[in-house]
Amino acid sequence: MTVHAQPASGSVPNAAMRQEHWFIFGNLFVALSAGVLALWSAPMMLAVLYINIWLLANPHLVATYTRIGAIYSRIRLRWALIFVAPLLILTGLTIVALAYEAAGLLALYFVLQTFHVARQSYGIARRHDRRLQVPFRNLPYLLIYLFPAWGYLHRSAQVPQSFLGYPIWFPPVPQELAFAAGIAATAGALFWFARLMYARGEKPANEPFNSFVLSHLVISLVGYVWISDITVGWLVVNVWHNIQYLIFVYRQRRPEITTEKGGEKPDNASARHKPFVAVLKSPATFFLTCSIVGAVLFVAADRVGESLLWLGLPTILIAHFVLNFHHYLADAVIWRRRRAGGPDGVSSR
């Protein structure tokens, strides 16, 4: 999801910047803590995995579908997305399974998931971007892609044999290529850090953008490179990615966000005086709804996959990946079409 940068019309309030930093670094802390727990023991890793699936991944998937109404101007596109796209995805996954079995499905999932995470980070970084004219403006966006690319090459050079308990295939990549990608990513990041230190304090409104890009680089480095276990590394990235998206979608749905985009400041004073229960009602309703619907979809996919195992294919994986890949496609279309042409129009994710 790529939201076009909006010019800064003055300094961002300190309270708003503090809130952004809480979201960014709080999410980073939770994801890294999940990795520490997963590395502690195999039972703890399974516990973190199940918590991520039921409380984060499934709601994340459903959160995308709450935004389908944003493409109200393209009714045919909406119905094609709902009914035609899943059939096409199912056909493609079945062909992959027939040709390459579970290893091929997991290989496809890992590369698409890596790209999906990078694209989401790119879009949210654009949402935070308040820079007007700065040197090397596109360098942070290049780093957003370069670090996961380095991570993918690093995993390929590792030649892992399994992922999530299933066999997986990676294209053969020489260690030298992965090392060269790491050198390029590290050099780019060091140059960006030096530029930030040189320009420190010039524009406080840029701080959430810089913090978010930094969190993406840290999570990519830890999840794809530093942690040797591919499943635990993926889990760290996935926890971070899921929380990030749930918060983003929820905040896009809040009426005060819309009011602020329309040029009026939200009434923060009245919001502060709301009862605690009233403040929690909206996020609790959103996350609980996404969790329940996500759980229903997960169980349904599991049942369908189990009932078709007689076909001799990894049908459980196919059923779940239909939901995942359809989510990737729907996400890209929704955020591309949403309020196209408006002040915060969204281009491809």
Disulfide bonds with the S-S distance in Angstrom:
none
